[in-house]
Amino acid sequence: MSSSWFQKLLLSYLPVFVVVVTILFVVFFLTLSEQNRKEALKANGFLAEQEVRFTDNSLKTIDYQVLRDTLSSAELKRFFGTDSSDVYGNIQANKLINDWKLNYPIIDSVYFIRLKDRFVLGDGSGLQSDFMDNAFIRPYIEQRAAAGKWSGKRSYKPYEASERSDVISLVQGYPHFTMKKKGFVVLNVSLSKLKQTLLPMYNPSLTFVRISDNQGGILMDDKAVNPGERSVLSRYVSPYTGWVFESGPANGRLSRLALNFYSIWVIIAVAVVLLGVVWVVHVTRRNYKPISQLVLLIRTSALIKPDIGQPGSNEFGFIRGALEHLMEETTRTRVKDEKTIILQKKHRFQETVEGTAPVRETEWQTDLIAFHVKPAGSLAFMLELEIDRYPQFTAGYHHQDQSILKFVVSSVTQETAGQSDASTWVEWVTDRRLSAIVWVPDEADGAQLSMLIGEQIVEWVRSNLSFTVTIGVHGMAANLEEIRRSHEIARNLLQYKAVLGTGRVLNSEELDGAEHRVHDFFGTIHALSQGIRLAESGWKRHLDELFDQISDSVSSRKEIESLLQLLQQQLNRVFLELSKDYRNVWKDAGAELFELWRNWETLSELQQGCARIFEAVTGKFQVLKDSQRTRAVIGDIRSYIEENYPNPELSLDHLSDKFTLHAKNISKLFKEECGCNFVDFLIGLRMDKAKLLLLSTDKSLQEISSQVGYFNYNSFNRAFKNVAGFSPSDYRKQQAYR
């Protein structure tokens, strides 16, 4: 193989070698000045950085101490909670001030101001109106200035006879987390003492330091140095206070001379480099022809797409287009993989907590590591969050907005738990329900912490979003099996929010002591359906009684829906026996009930909706009844039955003779108007009177049997048991124990 190409390149770039050698000689002479300059910059930069850290740490420590005592100090709580008559409280507060001064020598003075009586305690004690620092603290009291931040440089003296000193001040409101303040804590740090703590870090005769606040005011400065001779080599801004720290050599003339000398050498070096660049460009252009031929060969290859690369680009456009295409494919694949991982994580979460797939404890621990979940402790509780009134939520927001709001809720859940040093695994398992495993620190009270985290989430959503959420919590769980059980219990708790209320935290303790009496529901539903059928005002009392029973028994949503289905079946059965006009009225009302039962959220909403629909139904029934001529006759017959029910001879034949109507006609009209046949009505009336006598009198069962129209006690006992589900004696005993 010929080496002409190698020789050509070697001879072409040989001048570059000469240029490089020249540059090395120049760099050699630059090294001394450059090294000195870098060392000076490094030293001044290190000094300024250390001063920033030292100052920030000192002020942060004081700020943290004040904040901690504001949140937990009994002395401050007592001082701000009493008045000037509490001498012992003032002594304890003064002791706290002295402790601060002793622990932090840079503190110049401290005073507390209590808004209740405008009393100032500390350096310059007395009433606010006579206090020398009244002009400074007034904007904080009037909420024109924000507390919790360090002020700029100011002059302070506590008494008229004392000398003024330059200080910076920290004002902290008390209590800390409320808008309504009982008072303020004011702490002044002496700038002279702060400067004395910084002096050991540098030699003022060699280096100057200047500190200014974020408004441009000078906090500290070495006045011995002439400002015109200064040369600032380093400048740092404190991330905590926003102050500007500047430093440089005290003799600025020598520094500028060294920098000018360095600049001359830099100009020479740049000129030499530019000459070398020109030569390299010339040689590269001359020797680029073989490369262009190679690019042309690649471009005409059948293996490369002709549309890769932008039209009109140079020979490297093809290569750039190919690389861009490769990068796009790589990015698309990475995004797809990230989405797949998110879906896999959600799917694995559901399999694990819902038990849809067998997962062993070792696999569970492996999953936590794979999905970067780090439990904060060995115990965890389950948190189930559900969006209230979800149909209104979906109707009020676009699909994209819904996704954003759900992301906000999940983020708030994670951040709220993180504030309590807990870790979480949060997933939306359904459209409206979020499920979270929350690991709590081993030293924390898990039960109390679970309620605290849940209440904070509920309150944040209520305060910042236009909807509410209900949360069910249960735990603590030490292993996967217990986590699944806690998940099921917490999820089932959400079924009870219809009775217990929405926009709150639910726990299993609220269900303790709830008593379910199914027979009470059946009797009330039967009475309610009959009351609606008869269009009597008594149906409202039965409706209230039904919902009171549901509330007292703390029924879940599924149980309430079952009772609603039972009520609908009972109403359908009652109205099926009536004429077409009545059935048409009920058909329209049934559609409204179905829509109500599909969208209700709370028990009160359901009760109000049912009352509204039933009110309309009974009103229409009343109109239909008023149009029937037989209403008066059946009303008289019914009144006669209610007055003469104790008569054992009361029967259809007896009524036929009394009202001169055929017995069959009486039976038919009675059933149409009253919703039941004559025998059932009579038995029901007699049993109601018997129940009243059993509860309100001490009469024997035989006497009660005779008073309600039964000469034979066995017939009475059998009829009572068929209606009430209990024998008369058992019924009296059961009601006596309630």
C-alpha positions in Angstrom: 0.0 0.0 0.0 1.4 3.4 -1.0 2.3 5.8 1.9 1.9 9.0 -0.2 -1.3 9.9 1.7 0.5 9.6 5.0 3.5 11.6 3.7 1.1 14.3 2.3 -0.7 14.7 5.6 2.6 14.7 7.5 4.1 17.5 5.3 0.8 19.4 5.4 0.5 19.5 9.2 4.2 20.0 9.9 3.8 23.8 10.1 1.1 23.2 12.7 3.8 21.5 14.8 5.9 24.6 14.6 3.0 26.8 15.6 2.3 24.5 18.6 5.9 24.6 19.7 5.7 28.4 19.5 2.6 28.4 21.6 4.2 26.2 24.2 7.0 28.7 24.6 4.4 31.5 25.0 2.5 29.4 27.5 5.7 28.8 29.5 6.0 32.6 30.1 2.3 32.9 30.8 2.4 30.2 33.4 4.0 32.2 36.1 1.6 35.2 35.9 -1.4 32.9 35.3 -0.5 30.7 38.3 -0.3 33.8 40.5 -3.6 35.1 39.2 -5.4 31.8 39.7 -4.0 31.4 43.2 -5.2 34.9 44.0 -8.6 34.2 42.6 -8.8 30.9 44.3 -7.8 32.3 47.7 -10.2 35.2 47.5 -13.0 32.9 46.2 -12.3 30.5 49.0 -12.3 33.3 51.5 -15.6 34.8 50.2 -17.2 31.3 50.1 -16.1 30.5 53.7 -17.4 33.9 54.9 -20.8 33.2 53.2 -21.0 29.7 54.8 -19.9 30.9 58.2 -22.3 33.9 58.2 -25.2 31.8 56.8 -24.6 29.0 59.4 -24.5 31.5 62.2 -27.7 33.2 61.2 -29.4 29.9 60.3 -28.6 28.5 63.7 -30.1 31.5 65.5 -33.1 31.4 63.1 -33.6 27.7 63.8 -33.3 28.2 67.6 -35.9 31.0 67.5 -38.2 29.0 65.3 -37.9 25.9 67.5 -38.5 27.8 70.7 -41.5 29.6 69.0 -43.1 26.2 68.2 -42.3 24.4 71.5 -41.1 26.7 74.3 -43.4 26.7 77.3 -41.9 30.1 78.4 -43.0 31.8 75.2 -46.4 30.1 75.3 -47.0 31.4 78.9 -45.7 34.9 78.1 -47.8 35.5 75.1 -50.8 33.8 76.7 -50.9 36.0 79.9 -50.6 39.7 80.7 -48.1 41.9 82.5 -49.4 40.8 85.9 -47.7 37.4 85.4 -44.4 38.2 87.0 -43.1 34.7 87.0 -43.9 34.3 83.3 -41.9 37.4 82.6 -39.0 36.1 84.6 -39.0 32.8 82.7 -39.2 34.7 79.4 -36.2 36.8 80.4 -34.3 33.6 81.3 -35.0 32.4 77.8 -33.6 35.7 76.4 -30.5 35.3 78.5 -30.0 31.7 77.3 -30.1 32.9 73.7 -27.5 35.6 74.4 -25.3 33.2 76.2 -25.4 30.5 73.5 -25.0 32.9 70.6 -22.5 35.7 71.5 -23.2 37.7 68.3 -26.6 38.5 69.6 -26.8 42.1 70.6 -30.3 42.3 72.1 -33.7 40.5 72.2 -37.1 41.6 73.1 -40.6 40.2 73.1 -43.7 42.3 72.3 -47.1 41.0 73.4 -50.0 42.5 71.3 -52.7 41.9 74.0 -51.4 44.6 76.3 -48.7 46.2 74.0 -46.1 45.1 76.6 -42.4 44.8 75.6 -40.1 42.5 77.5 -36.3 42.3 77.1 -33.9 45.0 76.2 -36.0 48.1 76.5 -38.9 46.7 78.5 -42.0 48.7 78.8 -45.1 49.7 76.8 -44.9 49.7 73.0 -45.9 53.4 72.8 -42.8 54.3 74.9 -40.5 51.8 73.2 -37.5 53.2 71.4 -37.8 50.6 68.6 -41.5 51.2 68.0 -41.0 52.6 64.5 -39.2 49.3 63.4 -41.7 46.8 64.8 -44.9 48.7 63.8 -44.9 47.5 60.1 -44.8 43.9 61.3 -47.7 44.4 63.8 -49.7 46.1 61.0 -48.7 43.2 58.6 -47.1 45.6 56.2 -43.8 43.7 56.5 -43.3 39.9 56.3 -41.8 38.3 59.4 -39.2 35.4 59.4 -36.6 37.2 57.3 -33.4 39.1 58.3 -33.6 42.8 57.9 -30.9 45.1 56.5 -28.5 47.1 58.5 -30.2 49.5 61.0 -29.3 51.5 64.1 -30.8 50.3 67.4 -30.7 51.5 71.0 -33.0 50.1 73.7 -33.0 53.1 76.0 -32.7 56.9 75.5 -29.4 57.1 77.4 -27.8 54.1 75.6 -25.6 54.4 72.5 -26.8 53.2 69.2 -25.3 50.1 67.6 -25.5 48.7 64.1 -27.5 45.5 64.0 -29.5 43.3 61.7 -32.8 42.0 63.0 -35.0 38.9 62.8 -38.7 39.3 63.5 -40.7 36.1 64.2 -44.4 36.1 64.8 -46.1 34.0 67.5 -47.8 31.6 67.0 -45.8 30.6 63.9 -48.4 28.9 61.7 -51.4 31.2 62.2 -52.3 34.5 60.5 -53.5 36.0 63.8 -50.5 36.7 65.9 -50.4 37.1 69.7 -47.0 38.9 69.6 -43.6 39.0 68.0 -40.0 37.9 68.9 -37.4 40.4 67.8 -33.7 39.4 67.8 -30.9 41.8 66.9 -27.4 40.6 65.8 -24.5 43.0 66.3 -22.7 43.7 63.0 -19.5 44.6 64.9 -19.6 41.2 66.7 -20.3 39.4 63.5 -17.3 41.2 61.9 -15.1 40.2 64.8 -16.0 36.5 64.2 -14.9 37.0 60.5 -11.6 38.8 61.1 -9.6 35.6 62.0 -10.3 34.3 58.5 -8.2 36.9 56.7 -5.5 39.6 57.1 -7.1 43.1 56.5 -3.8 44.5 55.5 -3.6 42.1 52.5 -7.2 41.4 51.7 -10.4 43.5 52.0 -13.9 42.1 52.5 -17.1 44.0 51.9 -20.6 42.7 52.7 -23.8 44.4 51.3 -27.4 43.5 51.6 -29.8 42.8 48.7 -30.8 46.5 48.6 -27.2 47.6 48.1 -26.7 48.9 51.6 -23.2 48.3 53.1 -23.3 45.9 56.1 -19.5 45.5 56.7 -16.5 47.1 55.0 -12.7 47.4 55.6 -12.6 51.2 55.6 -8.8 51.3 55.9 -8.7 50.3 52.2 -9.2 53.1 49.7 -12.3 52.2 47.6 -10.6 53.6 44.4 -7.7 51.2 44.8 -9.8 48.1 45.2 -9.9 45.2 42.7 -12.8 42.7 43.4 -11.6 39.2 42.5 -14.5 37.2 43.9 -18.1 37.9 44.5 -20.6 35.5 46.1 -24.3 35.9 46.8 -25.7 34.2 49.9 -28.5 31.8 49.0 -30.0 32.3 52.6 -29.8 36.1 53.1 -29.2 37.3 49.6 -26.2 39.4 50.9 -23.3 40.0 48.5 -19.8 39.1 49.7 -16.9 40.7 47.8 -13.2 40.3 48.4 -9.9 41.1 46.7 -6.4 42.3 47.4 -6.0 45.4 49.6 -3.5 47.0 47.1 -5.4 47.1 43.8 -2.6 48.8 41.7 -0.3 45.7 41.8 -3.3 43.5 41.0 -4.3 45.5 37.9 -0.6 45.6 36.7 -0.4 41.8 36.9 -3.7 41.5 35.1 -2.6 43.9 32.3 0.7 42.0 31.9 -1.3 38.8 31.6 -3.6 40.3 29.0 -0.6 41.2 26.8 0.6 37.6 26.8 -2.9 36.4 26.1 -3.2 38.7 23.1 0.1 37.3 21.7 -1.0 33.7 22.3 -4.4 34.3 20.6 -2.7 35.8 17.6 -0.4 32.8 17.2 -3.4 30.5 17.6 -5.3 32.3 14.9 -2.4 32.0 12.5 -2.3 28.3 13.1 -6.1 28.0 12.6 -5.8 29.8 9.2 -3.1 27.4 8.1 -5.0 24.3 9.3 -8.1 25.5 7.4 -6.1 26.0 4.3 -4.5 22.5 4.5 -7.8 20.8 5.4 -9.6 22.4 2.5 -6.9 21.2 0.1 -6.9 17.7 1.5 -10.7 17.4 1.9 -11.3 16.1 -1.7 -10.8 12.4 -0.9 -13.2 12.8 2.1 -15.9 14.4 -0.1 -15.6 11.6 -2.6 -16.1 9.1 0.2 -19.2 11.0 1.4 -20.5 11.0 -2.1 -20.0 7.3 -2.3 -22.0 6.8 0.9 -24.8 9.1 -0.2 -25.3 7.1 -3.4 -25.4 3.8 -1.6 -28.7 1.9 -1.9 -28.6 1.1 1.8 -29.1 4.7 2.8 -32.4 6.5 2.5 -32.1 9.4 0.1 -34.3 11.7 2.2 -32.0 11.7 5.2 -30.3 15.0 5.6 -31.6 18.5 4.9 -31.7 19.6 1.2 -28.8 22.0 0.3 -26.6 20.9 3.2 -23.0 20.2 2.8 -21.3 16.8 2.6 -21.8 16.2 6.3 -25.5 16.8 6.1 -26.2 13.2 5.4 -24.2 12.1 8.4 -25.9 14.6 10.6 -29.3 13.5 9.3 -28.5 9.9 9.9 -27.4 10.7 13.5 -30.5 12.8 14.1 -32.7 10.0 12.8 -30.9 7.5 15.1 -31.3 9.9 18.1 -35.1 10.3 17.4 -35.5 6.6 17.3 -33.5 6.2 20.5 -35.6 8.9 22.3 -38.9 7.4 21.1 -37.8 4.0 22.3 -36.8 5.5 25.7 -40.1 7.3 26.2 -42.0 4.1 25.3 -39.9 2.2 27.8 -40.7 4.7 30.5 -44.4 4.5 29.9 -44.2 0.7 29.9 -42.4 0.9 33.3 -45.1 3.2 34.7 -47.8 0.8 33.6 -45.9 -2.2 34.9 -45.5 -0.5 38.3 -49.2 0.2 38.5 -50.2 -3.3 37.3 -47.8 -4.8 39.9 -49.2 -2.6 42.6 -52.8 -3.8 41.9 -51.7 -7.4 41.7 -50.0 -7.2 45.0 -52.4 -5.2 47.2 -55.6 -6.7 45.7 -54.3 -10.3 45.7 -55.2 -10.9 42.1 -51.9 -12.7 41.6 -49.8 -14.9 44.0 -46.9 -12.8 45.2 -44.6 -14.1 47.9 -42.9 -11.9 50.5 -39.5 -12.2 48.9 -40.9 -11.2 45.5 -42.6 -8.2 47.2 -39.3 -7.0 48.6 -37.7 -7.5 45.2 -40.4 -5.4 43.6 -39.8 -2.6 46.1 -36.2 -2.4 45.2 -36.9 -2.7 41.5 -39.3 0.2 41.6 -37.1 2.4 43.8 -39.5 2.3 46.8 -37.6 2.7 50.1 -39.8 1.9 53.2 -39.3 4.4 56.0 -39.9 1.7 58.6 -41.1 -1.9 59.1 -44.8 -1.0 59.5 -47.2 0.5 56.9 -50.8 1.5 56.7 -53.1 1.6 53.7 -54.7 4.9 52.6 -57.6 4.8 50.2 -58.6 8.1 48.6 -61.8 8.7 46.6 -62.9 11.8 44.7 -66.4 12.9 46.0 -69.2 13.5 43.5 -67.2 12.0 40.7 -69.9 12.5 37.9 -69.7 16.2 38.6 -65.9 16.1 38.6 -65.9 14.4 35.1 -68.5 16.8 33.8 -66.8 19.9 35.0 -63.3 19.2 33.8 -61.7 18.2 30.4 -60.0 14.8 30.3 -56.6 16.4 30.3 -57.5 18.6 33.3 -58.7 15.6 35.2 -55.4 13.9 34.6 -53.5 17.0 35.9 -55.7 17.2 39.0 -55.2 13.6 39.8 -51.5 14.0 39.4 -51.7 16.9 41.9 -53.6 14.8 44.4 -51.1 12.0 44.2 -48.2 14.4 44.5 -49.8 16.1 47.6 -50.3 12.6 49.1 -46.6 11.8 48.6 -45.4 15.2 49.9 -47.7 15.2 52.9 -46.4 11.8 53.9 -42.8 12.9 53.3 -43.2 15.8 55.7 -43.8 13.2 58.4 -40.7 11.2 57.4 -42.9 8.5 55.9 -42.5 6.9 52.5 -45.2 6.0 50.0 -46.2 4.0 47.0 -49.1 5.7 45.4 -51.2 4.6 42.4 -54.6 5.4 40.9 -56.2 2.0 40.9 -59.6 3.2 39.4 -60.8 6.4 37.8 -61.9 7.9 41.1 -59.9 6.0 43.7 -56.3 6.3 44.7 -54.5 3.7 46.8 -51.3 4.3 48.8 -49.1 2.2 51.0 -47.5 4.5 53.6 -44.5 3.2 55.6 -44.1 5.1 58.8 -40.9 5.5 60.9 -40.4 2.8 63.5 -40.4 5.3 66.3 -43.7 7.0 65.2 -47.2 6.4 66.5 -48.7 4.8 63.4 -52.4 5.1 64.2 -52.0 8.8 65.1 -49.8 9.5 62.1 -52.2 7.8 59.7 -55.1 10.1 60.8 -52.8 13.2 60.7 -51.6 12.5 57.2 -55.2 11.8 56.0 -56.6 14.9 57.6 -53.8 17.1 56.1 -54.5 15.7 52.6 -58.3 16.2 52.9 -57.8 19.8 54.2 -55.3 20.7 51.4 -57.6 19.5 48.7 -60.6 21.3 50.2 -58.6 24.6 50.5 -56.8 24.5 47.2 -59.0 22.6 44.7 -62.7 22.9 43.7 -63.6 19.4 44.9 -63.3 17.2 48.0 -61.9 13.8 48.7 -62.8 11.1 51.3 -60.0 8.9 52.8 -60.2 5.6 54.5 -57.1 4.5 56.5 -56.3 1.2 58.2 -53.1 -0.4 59.6 -50.5 -1.1 60.9 -49.3 -3.9 58.6 -45.9 -5.7 59.0 -46.1 -8.0 56.0 -47.7 -8.4 52.6 -50.7 -10.4 53.8 -51.5 -7.7 56.4 -51.1 -5.0 53.8 -53.7 -6.7 51.6 -56.1 -7.1 54.5 -55.6 -3.4 55.5 -56.2 -2.5 51.8 -59.5 -4.3 51.7 -60.7 -2.8 55.0 -59.7 0.8 54.1 -61.4 0.4 50.7 -64.6 -0.9 52.3 -64.6 2.1 54.6 -65.3 4.3 51.6 -68.6 2.5 51.3 -69.7 4.2 54.5 -69.1 7.8 53.5 -72.7 8.2 52.4 -73.7 7.9 56.1 -70.6 9.1 57.9 -70.0 12.1 55.5 -67.8 13.1 52.6 -64.6 15.2 52.7 -63.1 13.6 55.8 -61.0 10.7 57.0 -62.7 7.4 57.9 -61.4 4.6 60.2 -62.8 1.3 61.3 -63.4 2.5 64.8 -66.4 4.5 63.6 -68.2 1.3 62.6 -67.9 -0.3 66.1 -71.2 -0.6 67.9 -73.4 -0.2 64.8 -76.5 -2.4 65.0 -78.2 -3.8 61.9 -81.9 -4.7 62.3 -83.1 -6.0 59.0 -86.6 -6.6 60.2 -87.0 -2.9 61.0 -86.0 -2.0 57.4 -88.6 -4.4 56.0 -91.4 -3.1 58.2 -90.6 0.5 57.4 -90.3 -0.1 53.7 -93.7 -1.8 53.7 -95.3 1.0 55.6 -93.6 3.6 53.3 -94.9 1.9 50.1 -98.4 1.7 51.5 -98.3 5.3 52.6 -97.2 6.4 49.1 -99.8 4.2 47.5 -102.6 5.7 49.7 -101.2 9.3 49.1 -101.3 9.9 52.8 -99.1 12.4 54.6 -97.8 9.7 56.9 -95.4 8.5 54.2 -93.1 11.3 55.1 -92.8 10.0 58.6 -92.0 6.5 57.3 -89.4 7.9 54.9 -87.7 9.8 57.7 -87.9 6.7 59.9 -86.2 4.6 57.1 -83.3 7.0 56.7 -82.9 7.3 60.4 -82.6 3.5 60.6 -80.0 3.6 57.8 -78.0 6.3 59.6 -78.2 4.6 63.0 -77.0 1.3 61.6 -74.1 3.0 59.7 -75.0 1.1 56.5 -72.5 0.9 53.7 -73.3 2.1 50.1 -73.9 -1.5 48.9 -76.3 -2.1 51.8 -78.2 1.1 51.1 -78.4 0.2 47.4 -79.8 -3.2 48.4 -82.5 -1.4 50.5 -83.3 0.9 47.6 -83.8 -2.1 45.3 -86.0 -3.7 47.9 -88.0 -0.4 48.2 -88.3 -0.3 44.4 -89.5 -3.9 44.2 -92.1 -3.3 46.9 -93.4 -0.1 45.2 -93.5 -2.0 41.8 -95.5 -4.8 43.5 -97.9 -2.3 45.1 -98.6 -0.3 41.9 -98.8 -3.3 39.7 -102.2 -4.1 41.3 -103.6 -0.6 40.5 -105.2 0.8 37.5 -103.3 2.0 34.4 -103.5 5.6 35.4 -101.7 4.9 38.6 -99.1 2.7 36.9 -98.3 5.4 34.4 -97.6 7.9 37.1 -95.3 5.4 38.9 -93.6 4.6 35.6 -92.5 8.3 35.2 -91.5 8.5 38.9 -89.5 5.2 38.6 -87.3 6.7 35.9 -86.5 9.7 38.1 -85.7 7.4 41.0 -83.4 5.4 38.9 -81.5 8.5 37.9 -81.3 9.6 41.5 -80.1 6.3 42.8 -77.4 6.3 40.1 -75.9 9.6 41.0 -76.4 10.2 44.7 -73.4 10.7 46.9 -74.6 11.3 50.5 -77.5 10.0 52.5 -79.0 13.5 52.9 -79.0 14.0 49.1 -80.7 10.7 48.6 -83.3 11.4 51.3 -84.1 14.9 49.8 -84.3 13.4 46.3 -86.7 10.6 47.4 -88.9 13.1 49.3 -89.1 15.3 46.2 -90.1 12.5 43.9 -92.5 10.8 46.3 -94.2 14.2 47.0 -94.9 14.6 43.3 -96.2 11.0 43.0 -98.6 11.4 46.0 -99.8 14.7 44.6 -100.7 13.1 41.3 -102.3 10.1 43.1 -104.4 12.5 45.1 -105.7 14.1 41.9 -106.7 10.7 40.5 -108.4 9.7 43.7 -110.4 12.9 43.9 -111.8 12.2 40.5 -113.2 8.8 41.5 -116.8 8.7 42.9 -116.1 5.7 45.1 -113.7 7.6 47.3 -116.4 8.7 49.7 -117.9 5.2 50.0 -114.5 3.5 50.6 -113.6 6.3 53.0 -116.7 5.6 55.0 -116.0 1.9 54.9 -112.5 2.4 56.1 -113.5 4.7 58.9 -116.1 2.2 60.0 -113.5 -0.6 60.0 -111.1 1.6 62.1 -113.9 2.3 64.6 -115.3 -1.2 64.8 -112.1 -3.4 64.4 -112.7 -5.1 67.8 -115.9 -6.6 66.5 -115.2 -10.3 65.9 -118.2 -10.4 63.4 -116.6 -7.7 61.2 -116.5 -9.2 57.6 -117.3 -8.4 54.0 -120.8 -9.7 54.5 -121.2 -7.4 57.5 -120.0 -4.4 55.5 -122.3 -5.4 52.6 -125.3 -5.3 54.8 -124.1 -2.1 56.5 -123.4 -0.1 53.3 -125.8 -1.9 50.9 -123.1 -2.9 48.5 -122.2 -6.3 47.1 -119.3 -7.9 49.0 -117.3 -8.5 45.8 -117.6 -4.8 44.8 -116.5 -3.8 48.3 -113.5 -6.1 48.1 -112.5 -4.8 44.6 -113.0 -1.1 45.4 -111.2 -1.5 48.8 -108.2 -3.1 47.1 -108.0 -0.4 44.4 -108.2 2.5 46.9 -106.3 1.0 49.8 -103.7 -1.1 48.0 -104.6 -4.3 49.9 -107.5 -6.5 50.4 -110.0 -6.2 53.2 -108.6 -9.1 55.3 -105.0 -7.8 55.2 -106.1 -4.3 56.1 -108.2 -5.5 59.1 -105.4 -7.8 60.4 -102.8 -5.0 60.0 -105.1 -2.6 61.9 -105.7 -5.1 64.7 -102.0 -5.9 65.0 -101.0 -2.2 65.2 -103.5 -1.7 68.1 -102.2 -4.9 69.7 -98.6 -3.6 69.5 -99.7 -0.4 71.1 -101.4 -2.2 74.0 -98.4 -4.5 74.5 -96.1 -1.6 74.9 -98.4 0.9 76.8 -100.3 -1.4 79.2 -99.7 -4.4 81.5 -102.8 -6.3 80.3 -102.5 -10.0 79.7 -102.1 -11.4 76.2 -105.7 -12.9 76.4 -107.2 -9.5 77.3 -105.4 -7.8 74.5 -106.5 -10.6 72.1 -110.1 -10.0 73.0 -109.8 -6.2 72.7 -108.6 -6.4 69.1 -111.3 -8.8 67.9 -109.9 -12.3 68.7 -111.8 -14.6 71.0 -109.3 -17.4 70.3 -105.8 -16.5 71.6 -104.2 -19.0 69.3 -105.6 -17.2 66.2 -104.4 -13.9 67.6 -100.9 -15.4 68.3 -100.6 -16.8 64.8 -101.8 -13.6 63.1 -99.4 -11.5 65.2 -96.4 -13.7 64.4 -97.2 -13.6 60.7 -97.2 -9.8 60.7 -94.5 -8.9 63.2 -92.2 -11.9 62.9 -92.4 -12.5 66.7 -94.9 -13.8 69.1 -96.7 -11.2 71.2 -94.8 -12.2 74.3 -91.4 -12.0 72.5 -92.3 -8.7 71.0 -93.1 -7.2 74.4 -89.8 -8.6 75.9 -87.7 -7.3 72.9 -89.2 -3.8 73.1 -88.7 -3.7 76.8 -84.9 -4.2 76.5 -84.4 -1.4 74.0 
